Amino acid sequence: MTVDRMTPPSGVGHTTRPLRATWRDYLALTKPKVISLLLWTTLTAMFMAARGWPGLGLLVVVSLAGYMSAGSAGVFNMIIDRDIDLRMKRTATRPTSSGLISTRDAAIFGGALQVLSFGMLWVWATPLAAWMSLAGFLTYVVVYTLWLKRNTWHNIVLGGAAGCFPPLVGWAAVTGDLNLFAWFLFAIIFFWTPVHFWALALMIKDEYREVGIPMLPVVHGDRLTVAQIGLYAIYTFVLSVMPVFLGEVGWLYFLSALVLGWLLLQRSWVLYRHVMAGNKVERKVAVPLYLYSMLYLALLFVAGAVDRVLLG
């Protein structure tokens, strides 16, 4: 399932040769860097749900199926967005936009991943976990990529819900149901996503503008964007501590949420103050928030898992 592509000559006497897609190209279709954090929230949610060791077999099944489902969503995202990916510097070399892998072959690959993922979760985990995984896939491909991304600046707010399903998958795989705490995990990621993504969008807004994608900084400018980032950072902080008052987590998680949340607010404030002072967005103020936001979510979920496992 490959498409030949000829490499251009690089010098006198250089002979062109066909390039064929390898397993690494198909792996790139799944967006492995993006999936790592999704899997992290899935697996830590499993420990939270089990209040201990969820079992090696279940961890392996959910890890593989979770990767395949999220990877399938990445494949179809690249198929749908191959026209704009080709026009953006950071995405122009993706296997679909460059023509290395054909749309047909990518679709077959992505479809196979999704079918296998759903079947594995249904048979070896729970049907609810399978449905939650499919819901995340459909939200990313249909709601975000096909509907919202090219039509409204709310794209990442509403479409970002796709990234909130992994902890629900992990929780449902262990318990077979979803309680209020599981939905709080969903909500934390929902309000965290704009903070994370808009910090990146500020840095590459010119690329989005060139291809006609209405990201918030493109439509309403940097000032409203940093104001929204600050607002969503506050929402995230408040939501992160609420499970303590529900009795779902204890002092270890509470202290972690306070420290991690304060650092998220602090980095958001630095970016806000920089832009509101009339300065252009610079990588030295946007990158720290973007990178820390990923660390924040990873550590917050670890804190929840450790707290529930050790403190019961």
C-alpha positions as CSV (number, residue, x, y, z in Angstrom):
1,M,0.0,0.0,0.0
2,T,2.5,2.6,-1.2
3,V,2.9,5.4,-3.7
4,D,6.1,5.9,-5.6
5,R,7.6,9.3,-5.4
6,M,10.6,10.5,-7.3
7,T,13.3,12.4,-5.5
8,P,14.5,15.5,-7.4
9,P,18.1,15.6,-8.6
10,S,20.5,17.1,-6.1
11,G,23.4,17.5,-8.4
12,V,25.2,16.6,-11.6
13,G,25.2,12.9,-12.2
14,H,22.7,12.2,-9.5
15,T,20.1,9.6,-10.5
16,T,16.6,9.9,-9.4
17,R,15.1,7.0,-7.6
18,P,11.6,6.1,-6.3
19,L,10.8,6.4,-2.7
20,R,8.4,4.0,-1.1
21,A,6.6,4.4,2.1
22,T,8.0,2.5,5.0
23,W,6.5,1.5,8.4
24,R,8.0,4.8,9.8
25,D,5.8,6.7,7.3
26,Y,2.7,4.9,8.4
27,L,3.7,5.4,12.0
28,A,4.0,9.2,11.3
29,L,0.4,9.1,10.1
30,T,-0.7,8.3,13.6
31,K,0.9,11.4,15.2
32,P,2.8,9.5,17.9
33,K,4.0,12.7,19.7
34,V,0.4,13.8,20.2
35,I,-0.8,10.4,21.3
36,S,1.8,10.1,24.1
37,L,-0.1,12.6,26.4
38,L,-3.5,11.0,25.5
39,L,-2.2,7.6,26.5
40,W,-0.8,9.0,29.7
41,T,-4.2,10.4,30.8
42,T,-5.8,7.0,29.8
43,L,-3.4,4.9,31.8
44,T,-3.3,7.1,34.9
45,A,-7.1,7.2,34.9
46,M,-7.0,3.4,35.0
47,F,-5.0,3.5,38.2
48,M,-7.4,6.1,39.7
49,A,-10.4,3.9,38.8
50,A,-8.8,0.8,40.2
51,R,-7.3,2.5,43.3
52,G,-4.4,0.3,42.6
53,W,-3.0,-2.0,40.0
54,P,-5.5,-2.5,37.2
55,G,-3.8,-5.6,35.8
56,L,-1.1,-6.0,33.2
57,G,-3.3,-7.6,30.6
58,L,-5.8,-4.8,30.8
59,L,-3.1,-2.1,30.7
60,V,-1.6,-3.7,27.5
61,V,-4.9,-4.0,25.8
62,V,-6.0,-0.4,26.6
63,S,-2.6,0.9,25.6
64,L,-2.6,-0.8,22.2
65,A,-6.2,-0.1,21.5
66,G,-6.0,3.5,22.7
67,Y,-3.0,4.1,20.5
68,M,-4.7,2.6,17.5
69,S,-7.9,4.6,18.0
70,A,-6.1,7.9,18.5
71,G,-3.7,7.0,15.6
72,S,-6.7,6.4,13.4
73,A,-8.0,9.8,14.2
74,G,-4.7,11.3,13.3
75,V,-4.7,9.4,10.0
76,F,-8.1,10.7,8.9
77,N,-7.1,14.2,10.1
78,M,-4.1,14.1,7.7
79,I,-6.3,12.9,4.9
80,I,-8.9,15.6,5.3
81,D,-6.3,18.4,5.9
82,R,-3.8,17.3,3.3
83,D,-4.5,20.5,1.2
84,I,-3.7,22.9,4.0
85,D,-0.9,20.7,5.4
86,L,0.9,21.1,2.1
87,R,0.8,24.9,2.4
88,M,2.1,25.0,5.9
89,K,5.9,24.7,6.6
90,R,5.6,22.5,9.7
91,T,3.2,20.0,8.0
92,A,4.2,20.0,4.3
93,T,6.3,16.8,4.6
94,R,3.5,14.7,6.2
95,P,3.1,11.4,4.2
96,T,-0.4,12.4,2.9
97,S,0.3,16.0,1.9
98,S,3.6,15.1,0.3
99,G,2.0,12.2,-1.7
100,L,4.2,9.5,-0.2
101,I,1.1,7.6,1.0
102,S,-2.0,7.8,-1.1
103,T,-5.4,8.9,0.3
104,R,-6.8,5.4,-0.4
105,D,-4.0,3.6,1.4
106,A,-4.1,6.0,4.3
107,A,-7.9,5.5,4.6
108,I,-7.5,1.7,4.6
109,F,-4.8,1.9,7.2
110,G,-6.8,4.3,9.4
111,G,-10.0,2.3,9.1
112,A,-8.2,-0.9,10.0
113,L,-6.8,0.7,13.1
114,Q,-10.2,1.9,14.3
115,V,-11.9,-1.4,13.7
116,L,-9.2,-3.3,15.6
117,S,-9.2,-0.8,18.4
118,F,-12.9,-1.0,18.9
119,G,-12.9,-4.8,18.8
120,M,-10.1,-5.1,21.3
121,L,-11.7,-2.8,23.8
122,W,-15.1,-4.5,23.4
123,V,-13.8,-8.0,23.8
124,W,-10.9,-7.6,26.3
125,A,-11.9,-4.5,28.2
126,T,-15.6,-3.3,28.3
127,P,-18.1,-2.2,25.7
128,L,-18.4,1.2,27.4
129,A,-14.6,1.7,26.9
130,A,-15.0,0.8,23.2
131,W,-17.8,3.3,22.8
132,M,-15.9,6.1,24.6
133,S,-12.9,5.5,22.4
134,L,-15.1,5.7,19.2
135,A,-16.7,8.9,20.5
136,G,-13.3,10.5,20.9
137,F,-12.4,9.4,17.3
138,L,-15.7,10.8,15.9
139,T,-15.3,14.1,17.8
140,Y,-11.9,14.7,16.4
141,V,-12.5,13.6,12.8
142,V,-16.1,14.8,12.3
143,V,-16.8,17.6,14.8
144,Y,-13.3,19.2,14.8
145,T,-11.6,18.4,11.5
146,L,-14.6,18.3,9.2
147,W,-16.9,20.8,10.8
148,L,-15.3,23.3,13.1
149,K,-11.7,23.7,12.2
150,R,-12.2,25.7,9.0
151,N,-15.4,27.5,10.0
152,T,-15.1,29.1,13.5
153,W,-12.5,30.2,16.1
154,H,-14.4,28.0,18.6
155,N,-12.9,25.0,16.8
156,I,-10.4,24.2,19.5
157,V,-12.8,24.8,22.3
158,L,-15.5,22.5,21.2
159,G,-13.4,20.2,19.0
160,G,-10.9,19.9,21.8
161,A,-13.4,17.7,23.6
162,A,-11.9,14.8,21.5
163,G,-8.8,14.9,23.7
164,C,-11.0,14.6,26.8
165,F,-12.2,11.0,26.1
166,P,-9.0,9.1,26.9
167,P,-9.5,9.2,30.7
168,L,-13.1,8.0,30.2
169,V,-11.8,5.1,28.2
170,G,-9.3,4.2,30.9
171,W,-11.9,4.5,33.7
172,A,-14.6,2.6,31.8
173,A,-12.1,-0.2,30.9
174,V,-11.6,-0.8,34.7
175,T,-15.0,-0.2,36.1
176,G,-17.5,-0.6,33.2
177,D,-19.1,2.7,34.2
178,L,-18.4,6.4,34.6
179,N,-18.8,8.2,37.9
180,L,-18.7,12.0,38.6
181,F,-15.0,12.0,39.2
182,A,-14.4,10.5,35.8
183,W,-16.3,13.3,34.2
184,F,-14.3,15.8,36.2
185,L,-11.2,14.4,34.5
186,F,-13.0,15.0,31.2
187,A,-13.8,18.6,32.2
188,I,-10.3,19.4,33.4
189,I,-8.8,18.4,30.0
190,F,-11.6,20.3,28.2
191,F,-10.8,23.6,29.9
192,W,-7.0,22.9,29.8
193,T,-7.0,22.4,26.0
194,P,-7.5,26.1,24.9
195,V,-4.6,27.2,27.3
196,H,-2.3,24.6,25.7
197,F,-3.3,25.0,22.1
198,W,-3.7,28.8,21.9
199,A,-0.2,29.2,23.3
200,L,0.9,27.3,20.2
201,A,-1.5,29.1,17.9
202,L,-0.1,32.5,18.9
203,M,3.3,31.4,17.6
204,I,2.1,30.1,14.3
205,K,-0.9,32.3,13.6
206,D,0.7,33.6,10.4
207,E,0.7,30.1,9.0
208,Y,-3.0,29.6,10.0
209,R,-3.8,33.0,8.4
210,E,-2.2,32.0,5.1
211,V,-4.3,28.8,4.8
212,G,-7.5,30.4,6.0
213,I,-7.9,28.6,9.3
214,P,-9.8,30.9,11.7
215,M,-7.8,30.2,14.9
216,L,-8.6,32.7,17.6
217,P,-5.4,34.8,17.2
218,V,-6.1,35.1,13.5
219,V,-9.7,36.2,13.9
220,H,-9.6,38.3,17.1
221,G,-5.9,39.1,17.7
222,D,-3.4,38.4,20.3
223,R,-5.0,40.5,23.2
224,L,-8.2,38.6,23.2
225,T,-6.3,35.3,22.8
226,V,-4.2,35.9,25.9
227,A,-7.3,37.0,27.8
228,Q,-9.0,33.8,26.9
229,I,-6.0,31.8,27.8
230,G,-6.0,33.4,31.3
231,L,-9.7,32.7,31.7
232,Y,-9.4,29.1,30.8
233,A,-6.4,28.7,33.0
234,I,-8.6,29.9,35.9
235,Y,-11.3,27.5,34.9
236,T,-8.8,24.7,34.8
237,F,-7.4,25.5,38.2
238,V,-10.8,25.6,39.9
239,L,-11.9,22.4,38.3
240,S,-8.7,20.6,39.3
241,V,-9.3,21.2,43.0
242,M,-13.0,20.4,43.1
243,P,-12.6,16.6,43.3
244,V,-11.0,17.1,46.7
245,F,-14.3,18.5,48.0
246,L,-16.1,15.6,46.6
247,G,-14.0,13.2,48.7
248,E,-12.5,11.5,45.6
249,V,-8.9,12.5,46.3
250,G,-6.9,13.6,49.3
251,W,-4.2,15.9,50.5
252,L,-1.5,14.7,48.2
253,Y,-3.5,15.5,45.1
254,F,-4.8,18.7,46.6
255,L,-1.3,20.1,47.3
256,S,-0.2,19.0,43.8
257,A,-3.1,20.7,42.2
258,L,-2.4,23.9,44.0
259,V,1.2,24.0,43.1
260,L,0.8,22.9,39.5
261,G,-2.2,25.2,39.0
262,W,-0.4,28.2,40.5
263,L,2.5,27.7,38.0
264,L,0.0,27.4,35.1
265,L,-1.7,30.7,36.2
266,Q,1.7,32.3,36.6
267,R,2.9,31.4,33.1
268,S,-0.4,32.5,31.7
269,W,-0.1,35.8,33.5
270,V,3.4,36.4,32.1
271,L,2.1,35.9,28.6
272,Y,-1.0,38.1,29.3
273,R,1.1,41.0,30.7
274,H,3.6,40.8,27.8
275,V,0.9,41.1,25.1
276,M,-1.2,43.6,27.0
277,A,1.8,45.9,27.3
278,G,1.8,46.2,23.5
279,N,4.5,43.7,22.7
280,K,4.4,41.2,19.9
281,V,4.2,37.5,20.9
282,E,7.7,36.1,21.4
283,R,8.7,32.5,21.6
284,K,10.4,33.2,24.9
285,V,7.1,34.0,26.6
286,A,4.7,31.7,24.7
287,V,6.9,28.5,24.6
288,P,7.2,28.2,28.4
289,L,3.4,28.2,28.7
290,Y,3.0,25.7,25.8
291,L,5.6,23.3,27.2
292,Y,4.5,23.6,30.8
293,S,0.9,23.0,30.0
294,M,1.8,19.5,28.8
295,L,3.8,18.9,32.0
296,Y,1.0,20.3,34.1
297,L,-1.6,17.8,32.8
298,A,0.8,14.9,33.0
299,L,1.8,15.6,36.6
300,L,-1.8,16.4,37.7
301,F,-3.0,13.0,36.5
302,V,0.0,11.3,38.1
303,A,-0.9,13.0,41.4
304,G,-4.5,11.8,41.1
305,A,-3.3,8.2,40.5
306,V,-0.7,8.2,43.3
307,D,-3.2,9.8,45.7
308,R,-5.9,7.2,45.1
309,V,-3.5,4.3,45.1
310,L,-1.5,5.2,48.2
311,L,-4.2,7.0,50.3
312,G,-7.2,5.0,49.1
